[in-house]
Amino acid sequence: MPRSFSSSSDSSNSSSCSDSPHHSKVLKVSNLSSKVNRNHLYEIFENWGEVRKVSLNQGKAYVEFHRNSQAAKALKGMHKGQIDGKTVYVSEKRLRRARSPRRSRHYNK
């Protein structure tokens, strides 16, 4: 069952598990209420580990954790959970790949 949070939450901490390179340290949180601020998000997501940074803009946020494993636990615990009465959607932030230079479509004859 997803956890529900209001502007203030309890501050229970989970124990840390081993880090996995298969998970991102940054989570995207969408469908946030306009009442939610960065401090709320720090308080909520610190239940899963050490939060390095929170960026908030127009109903979505990016939450960066110190460790990949902490972000993975937060993803599992908060996806489709509630913050201030709204269901939020949490996903891993996908890193953009560097674009490789386009090859010429012209062939030498």
N, C-alpha and C positions, 0 to 999 in steps of 0.2 A: 504494500500500500504506500503511495507517495506521501512524503512528509509535507506538512502545511506550515507556512511561516507567515507571521505578520511583520510589522515594522521592527519588532524586537523578538529575539528568539533565545532559547537556552543555549548554553555554550559548552555542550558536551563534545569531547574530542575523541575521534577514532584512533586506534593504534595504526602506525604506519606499516605498510606491507612493501615487499620488494618492488623496485622500479621496473617498468617495462618500456622498452623503446617503441612498442606498438601503439602507444597512446600519446596523444598530444598533451602538453602542459596547459594549453589554452582552451577554454570552453566558451562557446557562444551561447548566450542565454537570451531567448526572444520571448515576446508577448508580455513584457513587463508593464506594470501599472505606472502611470506618470508620477505617482507618489513615492516610488522607490528611488532611493539615492545610493550613491557609492558606498556610504557607511553601512547601509542596510545589507548590501551585497557582501561586503567584507565580513560582517557579523554572521550572516547565514552560511557562506561558503567556508568560513574558517572551521566549521564543524567537521570538515573532511580533511583539513590540512592547512599548511602555511600558504596563505594567499600573497603573492608578490605584487599584483597590480590588478586594478579594476578600471575598465573604461566603459562609460555609459553614454549612450546617445540614442534618443528617440525610440524608446521602448525595447532596445536591445543592449546587451552588454557583453564584454569579453572579460573573462576572469582567468588570470594567469596564476597557476600554482607553482610552488617550489619544485614539486616532483610530479612526474607523469602518473605515478600510482595514486597520488592524492586526487588528481583531476579525474582519474577513472572512477574512483569511489564517489566523488561528487556527481559525476555524470549519472551513475547508476542510482544514486539517492535522490537526485533532484529532477530528472527528466519526467515531465508530466506531473510534477509536484505543484504546489501553490505558494505564491508569494503575494501577500496583500489581497487574497481572494481571487487571484487570476491564475489560471493554469499556465505554467511556463514550460518552454521547450528548450532542452539543453542538448547540445551536440558538440563534438570536437571541432575546433577550428581547423580547417584544412589549410595547410601551407601551400602557397602558390608555387608552382614550379617555374623555374627560370625558362623563358622561351628560348628555344634554340634558333639560331639564324635560319631564315628560310633558304632552302636550296633553290638555285635557279632552275626554272623549268625548261630552259633552253639547253639543248644538247649540242655538243660539238660534232660536226660531221666529218 
